[in-house]
Amino acid sequence: MKPDPTLTDMDPEQGRAAACEGKERFASGALASKIASRRKYGGAHPYRCAHCGAWHIGRRPGAGLKHKRKGRK
């Protein structure tokens, strides 16, 4: 089975769309920082998107939630 393509495997337009899909855009870093400080974003940080140039809120790579596997019964 073929693995899913990464953003670098896609053409630039597909990569941009995939990177920004479903993310809120903010016009400034200050506004994104203010929103990120809210409790519901717990530990997320604003960053400038290399694809669209706007600001998004997200977690650093590897800092996402870790899911525990459920054991078989």
C-alpha positions as CSV (number, residue, x, y, z in Angstrom):
1,M,0.0,0.0,0.0
2,K,1.3,3.4,-1.0
3,P,1.8,5.9,1.9
4,D,-0.1,9.2,1.9
5,P,1.8,12.0,0.2
6,T,3.5,14.6,2.5
7,L,3.2,18.3,1.9
8,T,6.6,18.4,0.1
9,D,5.4,15.7,-2.3
10,M,2.4,17.8,-3.4
11,D,2.5,20.6,-6.0
12,P,2.7,24.0,-4.3
13,E,-1.0,24.8,-4.6
14,Q,-2.1,21.5,-3.1
15,G,0.5,21.8,-0.3
16,R,-0.8,25.3,0.5
17,A,-4.4,24.1,0.6
18,A,-3.5,21.1,2.8
19,A,-1.4,23.1,5.2
20,C,-4.1,25.8,5.8
21,E,-7.2,23.5,5.5
22,G,-9.5,24.2,8.5
23,K,-7.2,26.6,10.2
24,E,-8.2,30.0,11.3
25,R,-6.2,32.9,9.8
26,F,-5.2,35.9,11.8
27,A,-4.0,39.2,10.4
28,S,-1.3,39.8,13.0
29,G,0.9,37.9,15.4
30,A,-0.4,40.0,18.3
31,L,-4.0,39.0,17.6
32,A,-3.0,35.3,17.2
33,S,-1.0,35.5,20.4
34,K,-4.0,37.0,22.3
35,I,-6.3,34.3,21.0
36,A,-3.7,31.5,21.7
37,S,-3.5,32.5,25.3
38,R,-7.1,31.4,25.9
39,R,-7.5,28.2,27.9
40,K,-9.1,26.2,25.1
41,Y,-5.8,26.3,23.1
42,G,-3.8,25.0,26.0
43,G,-0.1,25.2,25.0
44,A,-0.6,26.3,21.4
45,H,1.5,29.1,19.9
46,P,1.0,31.5,17.0
47,Y,3.2,31.0,13.9
48,R,3.5,32.7,10.5
49,C,2.4,30.3,7.8
50,A,4.9,29.8,5.0
51,H,2.2,28.9,2.6
52,C,-0.4,31.8,3.0
53,G,1.6,34.4,4.9
54,A,-1.1,34.7,7.6
55,W,-0.9,33.7,11.2
56,H,-2.2,30.4,12.5
57,I,-2.3,28.9,16.0
58,G,-0.8,25.4,16.5
59,R,1.4,23.2,18.5
60,R,5.1,22.6,17.8
61,P,5.8,19.3,15.9
62,G,5.9,16.4,18.3
63,A,4.0,18.4,21.0
64,G,0.6,17.1,20.1
65,L,-1.6,14.9,22.2
66,K,-0.4,11.4,22.7
67,H,-3.1,8.8,22.3
68,K,-2.9,5.6,24.3
69,R,-3.7,2.3,22.6
70,K,-6.5,0.4,24.1
71,G,-5.6,-3.2,25.0
72,R,-7.4,-6.1,23.7
73,K,-9.9,-7.8,26.0
